[in-house]
Every structure is written in C-alpha cells, then in structure tokens.
Amino acid sequence: MNSLQIITCYESLSVLTERMCEAAAHGEWDKLINIEQQRGRQVATMRLAEASAMLDEPTRQRKKQLIEKILADDTRIHRHTEKWLKQLQCIMQSNRQEQRLQQTYGS
C-alpha cells in the first residue's frame, strides 16, 4: 500500500467512525453495529497492508490527525453507548424485580 492509499483508508475509517458516532447519538443501535463491523473489516485489511509502508512527514502528520479524530469520535460513541447500557440495565433490573414479585405473589 502506498502513502496515498493509506491516508485514503484512514479517511474512510474516520468517516465510518463518524457515522458510528451519529448512529449512537440517535440510538440507532443496529446501524451502529453494522457500521462497526464494516470498520473492523477495514482495520484488519489496513493492518496487513500498512505494516510495510514508509510514510513521509506530511503523510505521518495527516495520519496522526485522522487517528486523533477517530479516537475522539470513539470517545463520543462510548459516552452514548454507556448511557444506553445504563438504561438497559435499569430495564433489566425492573424486569427481574417484576418476575420475583410474580413468583412470590402469583399472577
């Protein structure tokens, strides 16, 4: 993979991560999962191809900027999913309590 291809891959990865962040912000969990799977495949491909690439300084700087943006978006995704997981946990606890009450006192 040459420098341009590597940067193009990182830019694509950044776009996918941004789309994941938008999906998480809107509670579109299936969409988030689908995009994350796409991103995972791209990361796996990039790892293999990037290992042998030599990057000049401007390309390294661009790569660094893209990685920083990807990490910032990942942090935002985590915040959104954390809220959702807490809501899900509350729902599950409520369901468990309801089941216990039904078992104890009947229907």
ABEGO torsion letter per residue (X at the ends): XBAAAAAAAAAAAAAAAAAAAAAAAAGBAAAAAAAAAAAAAAAAAAAAAAAABBBBAAAAAAAAAAAAAAAAAAAAAAAAAAAAAAAAAAAAAAAAAAAAAAAAAEX
